[in-house]
Amino acid sequence: MGVIMRKNTKMKSFLSIAAVSALMLVTLAGCGDASGSAGTGDAVEAGVTSTSNTGTSKNTLVFAGEGQSVLNPLLNNTDDIQSIIFSGLMKYDGNNKPVADLAESYEYDENTKTYTFHLREGVKWHDGEVFTADDVVFTYKALTEDKSLSSGITSNYEDIKSITTPDKNTVVIQMEQDNAAMLDYFTIGIIPKHLLEGKDLNTDSFNQNPVGTGRYKLVSWDTAANQITLVKNENYYDKVPNIENIIFKNVTDENTKATMMQAGEADLVWLNASYASTFKNNPSYNVTEHPSADWRGISLNFKKDFWSKNKDSAAVLNYALDKNAILNAVVEGEGEAAYSPIQTNSMGGNTDADIYSYDLNKFAQEMEKLGWTKGSDGIYERNGQKFRFSLMVPESEVERVDIAKLAAKQLQSAGIDMKLEVVSGWNYTDYDAFLAGQAYPYDADALYAALTTNGSGNSLGYSNSKVDELLEAARHETDANQRKELYGEFEEAFSQDPGSVLICYLDAFYVSDAGIKGIDTNRLLDHHARGILWNVEEWTLE
């Protein structure tokens, strides 16, 4: 993965692509659920440094990215913004491995299956209150005991037996059994007991007015302008960031992000390969390429009638998809064809799971074995039912729409009628399937919540007893080589009975103002290239 370094200049020339330069600047809703829209957040201690008429100061980074509705890490722990407002007992380093954070040190007693965390002293919440072990206990009891918590990650903590605190600087977490991924799950942001005790965590105003212990703190959340403003935490317990302010602008549309970048309205944007390439010859920008765990595929909703009846016919769709052709057409081949949800993970990549090729003859043979025959309209049917299902696609993501269109065209040619529903929101559970994006850049046990039958993140009803068995065994296996073998077996089982028909992995590209220094290009990034801010305290803006 390379870095294209560009010399800083003040004037940014317009892009030579008409499709980008002709667009009017608009701000679109994010790709997440925005039903819990927030009011303007209260200012916290310090304000933003003086700004110019473009809305930014000389030491303000404007990041055009995804929209938010909730900033409570227990409810939404996937976005960059939460990672710099909140801190966990652990945090991820540049190799995606958990290292101590709010915990100054820790030990694990294998005999008693007990973690003991020794907390940093002198840490304060953004509102000035002292952080203590009680906050840690409060957070983990919410994850393990609050049955009303609307969270997709509670399965990650189900092996915790007890959480106690012998003193204000020590936390003891005893496990029911070994869980190889627990240090990863101890990266979850800690929330303040003094603000949330006795409150409904799902609905409290804290979710839009967060108070953490992290590198940056909330100044305001302006829903009219679709932006969140943060200021650096001068009392941060570790290295205080160099960049004074970060403004997150709620933008997901590729055209809009590219236009904002070339117009000087943003300093940092994630763009797909096609859009990013238009910036490579301009010395006003840096274009950085990053390894990514981000895949796209057709995720199937087994709670809907079509796939509950036709689950046996999901895998065969792989034979009808020319995945490399889609990749080449949509993002200039910057990525790879997908066969496993963890093929870029250190625990994945079992090529024995790569069992499908683009082969329409093989597709037709397998469909015949499954009892499907083509009707007079060229669409397969079985038991009086057409092979016809709906696919939801968010209109704001150009690359996702393009992937869906090409996939639908290829399937149509093979006799499958996949009807595209290009929508503005994310009500994907109303459809038979959706063009999904997902990534597993950290411990592969993240699959457990998403794919086991009763997993807290399994929203589409996928169920496979072999997958359940393998993922259960892998999370409790402490030998790394044995774990990798188990995940390899999972990859094969999932390939044969997929919950998602995987299409491609996408390389990640960021376009930034040439004055930004310190962006790391080695870390494996998450879905939508999240994780870019892991070392933001080291960045400078010239």
Salt bridges, closest charged atoms under 4 A:
GLU45 OE2 - LYS217 NZ 3.54
GLU66 OE2 - HIS528 ND1 1.85
GLU66 OE1 - ARG530 NH2 2.54
ASP79 OD1 - ARG530 NE 3.02
GLU107 OE2 - HIS118 NE2 2.88
ASP127 OD2 - HIS194 NE2 2.76
GLU145 OE2 - LYS141 NZ 3.24
GLU158 OE2 - ARG475 NH1 3.54
ASP159 OD2 - ARG475 NH1 3.74
ASP159 OD2 - HIS476 ND1 3.70
GLU197 OE2 - LYS193 NZ 4.00
ASP204 OD1 - LYS199 NZ 3.80
ASP238 OD2 - LYS91 NZ 3.98
ASP238 OD2 - ARG120 NH2 3.79
GLU244 OE1 - LYS232 NZ 3.64
ASP294 OD1 - ARG296 NH1 2.77
ASP294 OD1 - HIS527 ND1 2.67
ASP305 OD1 - LYS309 NZ 3.44
ASP312 OD1 - ARG382 NH2 3.07
GLU366 OE2 - LYS362 NZ 3.15
GLU366 OE2 - LYS369 NZ 3.22
ASP377 OD1 - LYS386 NZ 2.90
GLU381 OE1 - LYS386 NZ 2.74
GLU397 OE1 - ARG400 NE 3.05
GLU397 OE1 - HIS528 NE2 3.05
GLU399 OE2 - ARG296 NE 2.80
ASP417 OD2 - ARG388 NE 2.54
ASP417 OD2 - LYS419 NZ 3.48
ASP443 OD1 - ARG483 NH2 2.97
ASP445 OD2 - ARG475 NH2 2.85
GLU469 OE2 - LYS466 NZ 3.82
GLU472 OE2 - HIS476 NE2 2.98
ASP497 OD2 - LYS311 NZ 3.36
ASP513 OD2 - LYS12 NZ 3.03
GLU537 OE1 - ARG215 NH1 2.64
